[in-house]
Amino acid sequence: MKVETEIEELRQRHHLLDGEIEVENTQVYPDEIRISSLKKEKLKIKDLIRQLESSS
């Protein structure tokens, strides 16, 4: 897989996580553990994107 393709897929996943977090935050009783988990996943993806960008 090309690095550019992988970066684009990671960006798409990062964007989808934004939506999942927003949906969870609009619930009557948001699941704070799920929100925290989603945010951690976003940070991991962001770090991976940075690594891939710096190595290419």
CHARMM-style PDB file with segment names, atoms N, HN, CA, C and O in Angstrom:
ATOM      1  N   MET     1       0.854  -1.184   0.000  1.00  0.00      PROA
ATOM      2  CA  MET     1       0.000   0.000   0.000  1.00  0.00      PROA
ATOM      3  C   MET     1       0.893   1.238   0.000  1.00  0.00      PROA
ATOM      4  O   MET     1       1.875   1.310   0.739  1.00  0.00      PROA
ATOM      5  N   LYS     2       0.545   2.188  -0.821  1.00  0.00      PROA
ATOM      6  HN  LYS     2      -0.253   2.130  -1.421  1.00  0.00      PROA
ATOM      7  CA  LYS     2       1.300   3.429  -0.871  1.00  0.00      PROA
ATOM      8  C   LYS     2       1.078   4.220   0.413  1.00  0.00      PROA
ATOM      9  O   LYS     2       0.008   4.173   1.019  1.00  0.00      PROA
ATOM     10  N   VAL     3       2.103   4.937   0.803  1.00  0.00      PROA
ATOM     11  HN  VAL     3       2.972   4.976   0.310  1.00  0.00      PROA
ATOM     12  CA  VAL     3       2.028   5.729   2.024  1.00  0.00      PROA
ATOM     13  C   VAL     3       0.916   6.770   1.927  1.00  0.00      PROA
ATOM     14  O   VAL     3       0.196   7.009   2.897  1.00  0.00      PROA
ATOM     15  N   GLU     4       0.782   7.384   0.762  1.00  0.00      PROA
ATOM     16  HN  GLU     4       1.367   7.191  -0.025  1.00  0.00      PROA
ATOM     17  CA  GLU     4      -0.255   8.409   0.592  1.00  0.00      PROA
ATOM     18  C   GLU     4      -1.655   7.826   0.783  1.00  0.00      PROA
ATOM     19  O   GLU     4      -2.531   8.461   1.370  1.00  0.00      PROA
ATOM     20  N   THR     5      -1.846   6.615   0.279  1.00  0.00      PROA
ATOM     21  HN  THR     5      -1.134   6.100  -0.197  1.00  0.00      PROA
ATOM     22  CA  THR     5      -3.142   5.945   0.425  1.00  0.00      PROA
ATOM     23  C   THR     5      -3.414   5.631   1.885  1.00  0.00      PROA
ATOM     24  O   THR     5      -4.524   5.828   2.380  1.00  0.00      PROA
ATOM     25  N   GLU     6      -2.399   5.145   2.564  1.00  0.00      PROA
ATOM     26  HN  GLU     6      -1.497   4.985   2.162  1.00  0.00      PROA
ATOM     27  CA  GLU     6      -2.562   4.818   3.986  1.00  0.00      PROA
ATOM     28  C   GLU     6      -2.866   6.075   4.796  1.00  0.00      PROA
ATOM     29  O   GLU     6      -3.721   6.052   5.681  1.00  0.00      PROA
ATOM     30  N   ILE     7      -2.178   7.158   4.501  1.00  0.00      PROA
ATOM     31  HN  ILE     7      -1.483   7.177   3.782  1.00  0.00      PROA
ATOM     32  CA  ILE     7      -2.433   8.423   5.204  1.00  0.00      PROA
ATOM     33  C   ILE     7      -3.869   8.880   4.967  1.00  0.00      PROA
ATOM     34  O   ILE     7      -4.547   9.314   5.899  1.00  0.00      PROA
ATOM     35  N   GLU     8      -4.332   8.782   3.722  1.00  0.00      PROA
ATOM     36  HN  GLU     8      -3.781   8.430   2.965  1.00  0.00      PROA
ATOM     37  CA  GLU     8      -5.704   9.196   3.412  1.00  0.00      PROA
ATOM     38  C   GLU     8      -6.722   8.334   4.163  1.00  0.00      PROA
ATOM     39  O   GLU     8      -7.712   8.853   4.677  1.00  0.00      PROA
ATOM     40  N   GLU     9      -6.488   7.042   4.227  1.00  0.00      PROA
ATOM     41  HN  GLU     9      -5.683   6.620   3.809  1.00  0.00      PROA
ATOM     42  CA  GLU     9      -7.395   6.156   4.960  1.00  0.00      PROA
ATOM     43  C   GLU     9      -7.402   6.497   6.448  1.00  0.00      PROA
ATOM     44  O   GLU     9      -8.452   6.468   7.090  1.00  0.00      PROA
ATOM     45  N   LEU    10      -6.239   6.817   6.991  1.00  0.00      PROA
ATOM     46  HN  LEU    10      -5.386   6.840   6.470  1.00  0.00      PROA
ATOM     47  CA  LEU    10      -6.163   7.198   8.398  1.00  0.00      PROA
ATOM     48  C   LEU    10      -6.900   8.516   8.644  1.00  0.00      PROA
ATOM     49  O   LEU    10      -7.570   8.677   9.664  1.00  0.00      PROA
ATOM     50  N   ARG    11      -6.773   9.450   7.711  1.00  0.00      PROA
ATOM     51  HN  ARG    11      -6.229   9.319   6.883  1.00  0.00      PROA
ATOM     52  CA  ARG    11      -7.498  10.719   7.852  1.00  0.00      PROA
ATOM     53  C   ARG    11      -9.007  10.505   7.812  1.00  0.00      PROA
ATOM     54  O   ARG    11      -9.757  11.149   8.545  1.00  0.00      PROA
ATOM     55  N   GLN    12      -9.442   9.595   6.948  1.00  0.00      PROA
ATOM     56  HN  GLN    12      -8.833   9.071   6.352  1.00  0.00      PROA
ATOM     57  CA  GLN    12     -10.872   9.292   6.880  1.00  0.00      PROA
ATOM     58  C   GLN    12     -11.354   8.677   8.195  1.00  0.00      PROA
ATOM     59  O   GLN    12     -12.418   9.031   8.703  1.00  0.00      PROA
ATOM     60  N   ARG    13     -10.563   7.756   8.738  1.00  0.00      PROA
ATOM     61  HN  ARG    13      -9.698   7.468   8.325  1.00  0.00      PROA
ATOM     62  CA  ARG    13     -10.928   7.134  10.018  1.00  0.00      PROA
ATOM     63  C   ARG    13     -10.950   8.187  11.128  1.00  0.00      PROA
ATOM     64  O   ARG    13     -11.829   8.167  11.990  1.00  0.00      PROA
ATOM     65  N   HSD    14      -9.988   9.097  11.103  1.00  0.00      PROA
ATOM     66  HN  HSD    14      -9.275   9.113  10.403  1.00  0.00      PROA
ATOM     67  CA  HSD    14      -9.918  10.175  12.089  1.00  0.00      PROA
ATOM     68  C   HSD    14     -11.187  11.021  12.016  1.00  0.00      PROA
ATOM     69  O   HSD    14     -11.760  11.392  13.040  1.00  0.00      PROA
ATOM     70  N   HSD    15     -11.617  11.320  10.793  1.00  0.00      PROA
ATOM     71  HN  HSD    15     -11.152  11.019   9.961  1.00  0.00      PROA
ATOM     72  CA  HSD    15     -12.838  12.112  10.591  1.00  0.00      PROA
ATOM     73  C   HSD    15     -14.078  11.339  11.076  1.00  0.00      PROA
ATOM     74  O   HSD    15     -14.969  11.925  11.691  1.00  0.00      PROA
ATOM     75  N   LEU    16     -14.132  10.053  10.806  1.00  0.00      PROA
ATOM     76  HN  LEU    16     -13.408   9.578  10.306  1.00  0.00      PROA
ATOM     77  CA  LEU    16     -15.259   9.240  11.261  1.00  0.00      PROA
ATOM     78  C   LEU    16     -15.335   9.210  12.790  1.00  0.00      PROA
ATOM     79  O   LEU    16     -16.421   9.214  13.368  1.00  0.00      PROA
ATOM     80  N   LEU    17     -14.182   9.181  13.425  1.00  0.00      PROA
ATOM     81  HN  LEU    17     -13.299   9.178  12.956  1.00  0.00      PROA
ATOM     82  CA  LEU    17     -14.159   9.189  14.889  1.00  0.00      PROA
ATOM     83  C   LEU    17     -14.742  10.493  15.429  1.00  0.00      PROA
ATOM     84  O   LEU    17     -15.411  10.488  16.462  1.00  0.00      PROA
ATOM     85  N   ASP    18     -14.495  11.608  14.741  1.00  0.00      PROA
ATOM     86  HN  ASP    18     -13.951  11.612  13.902  1.00  0.00      PROA
ATOM     87  CA  ASP    18     -15.115  12.881  15.138  1.00  0.00      PROA
ATOM     88  C   ASP    18     -16.633  12.741  15.177  1.00  0.00      PROA
ATOM     89  O   ASP    18     -17.289  13.193  16.115  1.00  0.00      PROA
ATOM     90  N   GLY    19     -17.169  12.113  14.153  1.00  0.00      PROA
ATOM     91  HN  GLY    19     -16.636  11.745  13.391  1.00  0.00      PROA
ATOM     92  CA  GLY    19     -18.618  11.911  14.086  1.00  0.00      PROA
ATOM     93  C   GLY    19     -19.129  11.005  15.191  1.00  0.00      PROA
ATOM     94  O   GLY    19     -20.173  11.270  15.787  1.00  0.00      PROA
ATOM     95  N   GLU    20     -18.394   9.937  15.463  1.00  0.00      PROA
ATOM     96  HN  GLU    20     -17.546   9.722  14.978  1.00  0.00      PROA
ATOM     97  CA  GLU    20     -18.803   9.017  16.530  1.00  0.00      PROA
ATOM     98  C   GLU    20     -18.786   9.721  17.889  1.00  0.00      PROA
ATOM     99  O   GLU    20     -19.674   9.510  18.715  1.00  0.00      PROA
ATOM    100  N   ILE    21     -17.776  10.552  18.112  1.00  0.00      PROA
ATOM    101  HN  ILE    21     -17.055  10.724  17.440  1.00  0.00      PROA
ATOM    102  CA  ILE    21     -17.694  11.299  19.373  1.00  0.00      PROA
ATOM    103  C   ILE    21     -18.859  12.277  19.475  1.00  0.00      PROA
ATOM    104  O   ILE    21     -19.470  12.410  20.536  1.00  0.00      PROA
ATOM    105  N   GLU    22     -19.166  12.956  18.381  1.00  0.00      PROA
ATOM    106  HN  GLU    22     -18.670  12.848  17.519  1.00  0.00      PROA
ATOM    107  CA  GLU    22     -20.276  13.908  18.378  1.00  0.00      PROA
ATOM    108  C   GLU    22     -21.606  13.208  18.675  1.00  0.00      PROA
ATOM    109  O   GLU    22     -22.414  13.705  19.460  1.00  0.00      PROA
ATOM    110  N   VAL    23     -21.821  12.067  18.048  1.00  0.00      PROA
ATOM    111  HN  VAL    23     -21.165  11.664  17.411  1.00  0.00      PROA
ATOM    112  CA  VAL    23     -23.058  11.310  18.295  1.00  0.00      PROA
ATOM    113  C   VAL    23     -23.151  10.906  19.760  1.00  0.00      PROA
ATOM    114  O   VAL    23     -24.205  11.042  20.381  1.00  0.00      PROA
ATOM    115  N   GLU    24     -22.063  10.416  20.301  1.00  0.00      PROA
ATOM    116  HN  GLU    24     -21.207  10.305  19.797  1.00  0.00      PROA
ATOM    117  CA  GLU    24     -22.071   9.985  21.706  1.00  0.00      PROA
ATOM    118  C   GLU    24     -22.325  11.168  22.634  1.00  0.00      PROA
ATOM    119  O   GLU    24     -23.027  11.036  23.637  1.00  0.00      PROA
ATOM    120  N   ASN    25     -21.755  12.321  22.300  1.00  0.00      PROA
ATOM    121  HN  ASN    25     -21.185  12.428  21.485  1.00  0.00      PROA
ATOM    122  CA  ASN    25     -21.945  13.509  23.142  1.00  0.00      PROA
ATOM    123  C   ASN    25     -23.376  14.034  23.112  1.00  0.00      PROA
ATOM    124  O   ASN    25     -23.788  14.745  24.029  1.00  0.00      PROA
ATOM    125  N   THR    26     -24.136  13.699  22.082  1.00  0.00      PROA
ATOM    126  HN  THR    26     -23.802  13.121  21.337  1.00  0.00      PROA
ATOM    127  CA  THR    26     -25.517  14.183  21.996  1.00  0.00      PROA
ATOM    128  C   THR    26     -26.514  13.240  22.673  1.00  0.00      PROA
ATOM    129  O   THR    26     -27.706  13.540  22.741  1.00  0.00      PROA
ATOM    130  N   GLN    27     -26.033  12.113  23.169  1.00  0.00      PROA
ATOM    131  HN  GLN    27     -25.064  11.869  23.114  1.00  0.00      PROA
ATOM    132  CA  GLN    27     -26.908  11.185  23.876  1.00  0.00      PROA
ATOM    133  C   GLN    27     -27.357  11.799  25.210  1.00  0.00      PROA
ATOM    134  O   GLN    27     -26.669  12.647  25.778  1.00  0.00      PROA
ATOM    135  N   VAL    28     -28.510  11.358  25.694  1.00  0.00      PROA
ATOM    136  HN  VAL    28     -29.069  10.669  25.233  1.00  0.00      PROA
ATOM    137  CA  VAL    28     -29.006  11.837  26.987  1.00  0.00      PROA
ATOM    138  C   VAL    28     -27.994  11.519  28.081  1.00  0.00      PROA
ATOM    139  O   VAL    28     -27.710  12.352  28.942  1.00  0.00      PROA
ATOM    140  N   TYR    29     -27.455  10.301  28.034  1.00  0.00      PROA
ATOM    141  HN  TYR    29     -27.687   9.625  27.334  1.00  0.00      PROA
ATOM    142  CA  TYR    29     -26.426   9.883  28.979  1.00  0.00      PROA
ATOM    143  C   TYR    29     -25.200   9.410  28.197  1.00  0.00      PROA
ATOM    144  O   TYR    29     -25.048   8.218  27.931  1.00  0.00      PROA
ATOM    145  N   PRO    30     -24.335  10.346  27.835  1.00  0.00      PROA
ATOM    146  CA  PRO    30     -23.164   9.961  27.045  1.00  0.00      PROA
ATOM    147  C   PRO    30     -22.268   8.992  27.818  1.00  0.00      PROA
ATOM    148  O   PRO    30     -22.096   9.114  29.031  1.00  0.00      PROA
ATOM    149  N   ASP    31     -21.713   8.047  27.103  1.00  0.00      PROA
ATOM    150  HN  ASP    31     -21.853   7.948  26.118  1.00  0.00      PROA
ATOM    151  CA  ASP    31     -20.800   7.075  27.684  1.00  0.00      PROA
ATOM    152  C   ASP    31     -19.401   7.689  27.694  1.00  0.00      PROA
ATOM    153  O   ASP    31     -18.701   7.680  26.682  1.00  0.00      PROA
ATOM    154  N   GLU    32     -19.007   8.217  28.845  1.00  0.00      PROA
ATOM    155  HN  GLU    32     -19.576   8.224  29.667  1.00  0.00      PROA
ATOM    156  CA  GLU    32     -17.729   8.924  28.950  1.00  0.00      PROA
ATOM    157  C   GLU    32     -16.539   7.998  28.691  1.00  0.00      PROA
ATOM    158  O   GLU    32     -15.511   8.441  28.178  1.00  0.00      PROA
ATOM    159  N   ILE    33     -16.670   6.744  29.034  1.00  0.00      PROA
ATOM    160  HN  ILE    33     -17.505   6.384  29.451  1.00  0.00      PROA
ATOM    161  CA  ILE    33     -15.586   5.791  28.786  1.00  0.00      PROA
ATOM    162  C   ILE    33     -15.415   5.580  27.283  1.00  0.00      PROA
ATOM    163  O   ILE    33     -14.292   5.536  26.780  1.00  0.00      PROA
ATOM    164  N   ARG    34     -16.522   5.453  26.577  1.00  0.00      PROA
ATOM    165  HN  ARG    34     -17.434   5.489  26.985  1.00  0.00      PROA
ATOM    166  CA  ARG    34     -16.458   5.303  25.113  1.00  0.00      PROA
ATOM    167  C   ARG    34     -15.874   6.552  24.475  1.00  0.00      PROA
ATOM    168  O   ARG    34     -15.042   6.458  23.574  1.00  0.00      PROA
ATOM    169  N   ILE    35     -16.300   7.712  24.932  1.00  0.00      PROA
ATOM    170  HN  ILE    35     -16.977   7.788  25.665  1.00  0.00      PROA
ATOM    171  CA  ILE    35     -15.785   8.970  24.393  1.00  0.00      PROA
ATOM    172  C   ILE    35     -14.274   9.048  24.616  1.00  0.00      PROA
ATOM    173  O   ILE    35     -13.522   9.417  23.714  1.00  0.00      PROA
ATOM    174  N   SER    36     -13.850   8.704  25.800  1.00  0.00      PROA
ATOM    175  HN  SER    36     -14.461   8.404  26.533  1.00  0.00      PROA
ATOM    176  CA  SER    36     -12.420   8.724  26.110  1.00  0.00      PROA
ATOM    177  C   SER    36     -11.648   7.761  25.205  1.00  0.00      PROA
ATOM    178  O   SER    36     -10.569   8.088  24.711  1.00  0.00      PROA
ATOM    179  N   SER    37     -12.206   6.593  25.001  1.00  0.00      PROA
ATOM    180  HN  SER    37     -13.082   6.327  25.403  1.00  0.00      PROA
ATOM    181  CA  SER    37     -11.573   5.597  24.137  1.00  0.00      PROA
ATOM    182  C   SER    37     -11.474   6.091  22.699  1.00  0.00      PROA
ATOM    183  O   SER    37     -10.439   5.922  22.054  1.00  0.00      PROA
ATOM    184  N   LEU    38     -12.530   6.692  22.202  1.00  0.00      PROA
ATOM    185  HN  LEU    38     -13.370   6.829  22.727  1.00  0.00      PROA
ATOM    186  CA  LEU    38     -12.535   7.231  20.841  1.00  0.00      PROA
ATOM    187  C   LEU    38     -11.500   8.345  20.690  1.00  0.00      PROA
ATOM    188  O   LEU    38     -10.807   8.423  19.676  1.00  0.00      PROA
ATOM    189  N   LYS    39     -11.402   9.204  21.705  1.00  0.00      PROA
ATOM    190  HN  LYS    39     -11.966   9.140  22.528  1.00  0.00      PROA
ATOM    191  CA  LYS    39     -10.431  10.292  21.654  1.00  0.00      PROA
ATOM    192  C   LYS    39      -9.002   9.756  21.660  1.00  0.00      PROA
ATOM    193  O   LYS    39      -8.136  10.288  20.965  1.00  0.00      PROA
ATOM    194  N   LYS    40      -8.755   8.712  22.438  1.00  0.00      PROA
ATOM    195  HN  LYS    40      -9.459   8.280  23.002  1.00  0.00      PROA
ATOM    196  CA  LYS    40      -7.423   8.099  22.461  1.00  0.00      PROA
ATOM    197  C   LYS    40      -7.086   7.499  21.100  1.00  0.00      PROA
ATOM    198  O   LYS    40      -5.955   7.605  20.626  1.00  0.00      PROA
ATOM    199  N   GLU    41      -8.071   6.874  20.484  1.00  0.00      PROA
ATOM    200  HN  GLU    41      -8.990   6.787  20.869  1.00  0.00      PROA
ATOM    201  CA  GLU    41      -7.856   6.300  19.157  1.00  0.00      PROA
ATOM    202  C   GLU    41      -7.542   7.403  18.142  1.00  0.00      PROA
ATOM    203  O   GLU    41      -6.681   7.234  17.278  1.00  0.00      PROA
ATOM    204  N   LYS    42      -8.245   8.528  18.256  1.00  0.00      PROA
ATOM    205  HN  LYS    42      -8.944   8.665  18.957  1.00  0.00      PROA
ATOM    206  CA  LYS    42      -7.969   9.662  17.367  1.00  0.00      PROA
ATOM    207  C   LYS    42      -6.528  10.137  17.525  1.00  0.00      PROA
ATOM    208  O   LYS    42      -5.853  10.419  16.534  1.00  0.00      PROA
ATOM    209  N   LEU    43      -6.060  10.226  18.757  1.00  0.00      PROA
ATOM    210  HN  LEU    43      -6.608   9.998  19.561  1.00  0.00      PROA
ATOM    211  CA  LEU    43      -4.688  10.673  19.004  1.00  0.00      PROA
ATOM    212  C   LEU    43      -3.666   9.696  18.426  1.00  0.00      PROA
ATOM    213  O   LEU    43      -2.653  10.111  17.863  1.00  0.00      PROA
ATOM    214  N   LYS    44      -3.934   8.410  18.567  1.00  0.00      PROA
ATOM    215  HN  LYS    44      -4.758   8.073  19.024  1.00  0.00      PROA
ATOM    216  CA  LYS    44      -3.030   7.406  17.998  1.00  0.00      PROA
ATOM    217  C   LYS    44      -2.967   7.534  16.484  1.00  0.00      PROA
ATOM    218  O   LYS    44      -1.893   7.452  15.887  1.00  0.00      PROA
ATOM    219  N   ILE    45      -4.124   7.735  15.873  1.00  0.00      PROA
ATOM    220  HN  ILE    45      -4.996   7.801  16.359  1.00  0.00      PROA
ATOM    221  CA  ILE    45      -4.173   7.894  14.415  1.00  0.00      PROA
ATOM    222  C   ILE    45      -3.425   9.153  13.994  1.00  0.00      PROA
ATOM    223  O   ILE    45      -2.677   9.138  13.016  1.00  0.00      PROA
ATOM    224  N   LYS    46      -3.625  10.234  14.728  1.00  0.00      PROA
ATOM    225  HN  LYS    46      -4.233  10.246  15.522  1.00  0.00      PROA
ATOM    226  CA  LYS    46      -2.942  11.487  14.414  1.00  0.00      PROA
ATOM    227  C   LYS    46      -1.424  11.306  14.490  1.00  0.00      PROA
ATOM    228  O   LYS    46      -0.695  11.782  13.620  1.00  0.00      PROA
ATOM    229  N   ASP    47      -0.954  10.620  15.527  1.00  0.00      PROA
ATOM    230  HN  ASP    47      -1.546  10.233  16.234  1.00  0.00      PROA
ATOM    231  CA  ASP    47       0.480  10.359  15.665  1.00  0.00      PROA
ATOM    232  C   ASP    47       0.996   9.502  14.515  1.00  0.00      PROA
ATOM    233  O   ASP    47       2.078   9.753  13.985  1.00  0.00      PROA
ATOM    234  N   LEU    48       0.227   8.498  14.134  1.00  0.00      PROA
ATOM    235  HN  LEU    48      -0.652   8.294  14.565  1.00  0.00      PROA
ATOM    236  CA  LEU    48       0.632   7.631  13.033  1.00  0.00      PROA
ATOM    237  C   LEU    48       0.701   8.410  11.720  1.00  0.00      PROA
ATOM    238  O   LEU    48       1.618   8.208  10.925  1.00  0.00      PROA
ATOM    239  N   ILE    49      -0.258   9.290  11.495  1.00  0.00      PROA
ATOM    240  HN  ILE    49      -1.003   9.454  12.141  1.00  0.00      PROA
ATOM    241  CA  ILE    49      -0.249  10.129  10.292  1.00  0.00      PROA
ATOM    242  C   ILE    49       1.028  10.970  10.268  1.00  0.00      PROA
ATOM    243  O   ILE    49       1.694  11.068   9.237  1.00  0.00      PROA
ATOM    244  N   ARG    50       1.363  11.571  11.396  1.00  0.00      PROA
ATOM    245  HN  ARG    50       0.822  11.492  12.234  1.00  0.00      PROA
ATOM    246  CA  ARG    50       2.575  12.396  11.472  1.00  0.00      PROA
ATOM    247  C   ARG    50       3.825  11.567  11.172  1.00  0.00      PROA
ATOM    248  O   ARG    50       4.720  12.021  10.460  1.00  0.00      PROA
ATOM    249  N   GLN    51       3.880  10.363  11.712  1.00  0.00      PROA
ATOM    250  HN  GLN    51       3.153   9.994  12.291  1.00  0.00      PROA
ATOM    251  CA  GLN    51       5.033   9.486  11.467  1.00  0.00      PROA
ATOM    252  C   GLN    51       5.147   9.162   9.980  1.00  0.00      PROA
ATOM    253  O   GLN    51       6.232   9.232   9.401  1.00  0.00      PROA
ATOM    254  N   LEU    52       4.032   8.812   9.377  1.00  0.00      PROA
ATOM    255  HN  LEU    52       3.151   8.756   9.847  1.00  0.00      PROA
ATOM    256  CA  LEU    52       4.044   8.458   7.963  1.00  0.00      PROA
ATOM    257  C   LEU    52       4.423   9.656   7.096  1.00  0.00      PROA
ATOM    258  O   LEU    52       5.169   9.514   6.126  1.00  0.00      PROA
ATOM    259  N   GLU    53       3.914  10.826   7.443  1.00  0.00      PROA
ATOM    260  HN  GLU    53       3.309  10.942   8.230  1.00  0.00      PROA
ATOM    261  CA  GLU    53       4.225  12.028   6.674  1.00  0.00      PROA
ATOM    262  C   GLU    53       5.716  12.385   6.783  1.00  0.00      PROA
ATOM    263  O   GLU    53       6.331  12.815   5.806  1.00  0.00      PROA
ATOM    264  N   SER    54       6.275  12.205   7.954  1.00  0.00      PROA
ATOM    265  HN  SER    54       5.776  11.856   8.747  1.00  0.00      PROA
ATOM    266  CA  SER    54       7.691  12.555   8.128  1.00  0.00      PROA
ATOM    267  C   SER    54       8.625  11.543   7.494  1.00  0.00      PROA
ATOM    268  O   SER    54       9.764  11.875   7.166  1.00  0.00      PROA
ATOM    269  N   SER    55       8.160  10.305   7.314  1.00  0.00      PROA
ATOM    270  HN  SER    55       7.234  10.035   7.581  1.00  0.00      PROA
ATOM    271  CA  SER    55       9.010   9.276   6.722  1.00  0.00      PROA
ATOM    272  C   SER    55       8.936   9.253   5.200  1.00  0.00      PROA
ATOM    273  O   SER    55       9.765   8.627   4.541  1.00  0.00      PROA
ATOM    274  N   SER    56       7.929   9.945   4.642  1.00  0.00      PROA
ATOM    275  HN  SER    56       7.255  10.454   5.178  1.00  0.00      PROA
ATOM    276  CA  SER    56       7.780   9.907   3.176  1.00  0.00      PROA
ATOM    277  C   SER    56       8.466  11.069   2.502  1.00  0.00      PROA
ATOM    278  OT1 SER    56       8.432  11.179   1.276  1.00  0.00      PROA
TER     279      SER     56
END
